[in-house]
Each structure stands twice: as structure tokens, then as C-alpha cells.
């Protein structure tokens, strides 16, 4: 804290190096926060840059007794709300981008301590189904849900950040929970399922390498869903099997693509590369064993998602 106060004093005196030393440790958590709010890694990166620019311009108004992290969260949240307001109104929310687990793990070290009772803290608020549901919410409801139920902030803390009343925060939280949990009921921590997730991932890659479509389909529940934004989702193991067969026929055989283990949004994933080594697609094995939900994303750079040995 003494070092932080010294950096604040230096930054307020116009020292850009002190400012960078002050805010750089928070870049990761701010990017995760903006990603949860916006569902887009690209937009989150842009918002973090805007946040730091606003912070630099507002340094003279920062009170040194306040927490730097809380101050930056306030600026970042408001920048996210501005971005949401700029987006055109759509009937359906934008598809959520995948987020590499490795980037999330780097941010955890400087993340604020959360209330263990926070509804989604155990899942780190990063599961794709949860984030997709959050994108259905109005901006301020998103902020309230994330701050209260993911980060574990108190009602008065959120009210102060959003410059509103505790009653307004509680009302927004109640409406947000009703919307989200009608789509994504609260579940147990993914940590409990981590070993099962690894086993599922190994089975999937093994079946792919053996060119065994039947073994791949055996990993699915009958009502499994394969989401492929922006294309229409496939519903049911039979439809997914038919798609896989037609897809692998166009490739020649499954092993035409190299499959490597990866992790995204707290879930096992498969990173597929073309024979020339260029990225093809990221398949997130998001829910269940047997699988009930998968997401396929065209990703320009798959390496951040790859499983670290």
C-alpha cells in the first residue's frame, strides 16, 4: 500500500512511468471484467485502453485514500456501459467470444478477494452459457450481476460505483438473476469436475485421431447442442453426427486436421489446426459428460488456448 501511494503521488505529479507501474498490474483483471460485460475479447481490449486513458486524465480527481482497484473498476464499468449504449439494438445478443484460461489465470493473482458466497464466483463467471445469458441483460443489470454475484461486492459498494441507491441495485440484481437463471441454473464448481473434464478431452482427441465418428458421437447426450456462431446451432446427437460425417468427408478424414488439447472459459476444448499448421477452429466442450453443449469458434490465433504441460 505504501508503494501504491507513492506511485499515485508520482503519477499525479505527471510521471508517466509511475502511472504505468500503478495500473499495469490491473490490466488483466480489467480485461476479464470488460470481457464479462461485453462478451468480446476485442472490445474488452479496446475498453481497457479507454479505461487507462480516462484514468490518466482523471488522476487529479483520484483521492489517495481510495482503492486503486475500485477506482479502475468504476472507470472500466462506465466505459463498458458507454460501449453497450453505442451498440445497435438487436433482437438477439451478440455471440460471445472464447477466452483462454491461461489469460484468466494470469489475472487471478491481482483480482480482489471475493465473497465465497458469491453466486458465480466458484465458476469465475466465465462459462460460455452464463456469459451468453448475461449478454441478454441491459447494461446496468450486467454490471450489477457481475459485481455482486461474480466479484462478490456488497450492495453499498455497487451502489457507490454506479452512483445509485442500494434499493436500485437490489432491484436490478433480482431482475438480472431471474433472467440469467431461467437460462443457466446455478451449478457446482467446475473444479469438482476438472478430472472428468480432462478425461473427456482425452477421449475426444483419441477418437478424432482414430477417425472414429461413432466414438465421438458416443460422447454426446441425445439432446446435445453444437453452437457455431454466427451459423445456426445443431440440435441432437443425430444432427451433429450427420454434420460431422459430411464435414469429415469434405476434409477427406478427421486426421486431416491436427487436434490439440486446450482450455477456454474454464472448460476443456480442442484446438484444430490445418495440415499446414494454420488455425482452423476451437471446439469448446462446454457442458456435461456426456456432452450436452459444444461451441465451435473460428479463431485467428489458437496458441493462447493450448493446454500448458
Buried (B, 14 or more C-beta within 10 A) or exposed (E): EEEBEEBBEBBBEEBEEBBBBBBEBBBBBBBBBBBBBBBBBEBBBBBBBBBBEBBEEEBEEBEEEEEBBBBBBBBBBBBBBEBBEEEEEEEEBBBBBBBBBBBBEBBEEBBEEBEEEBBBBBBBBBBBBBBBBBBBBBBBBBBBBBBBBBBBBEBEBBBBBBEBEBEBBBBBBEBBBEBBEEEBEEBEEBEEBEEEBBEBBEBBBEBBEEEEBEBBBEBBBEEBBBBBBEEEBBEBBEBBBEEBEEEBEEEEEBBBBBBBBBBBBBBBBBBBBEEEEEBBBBBBBBBBBEBBBBBBBEBEEBEBBBBEE
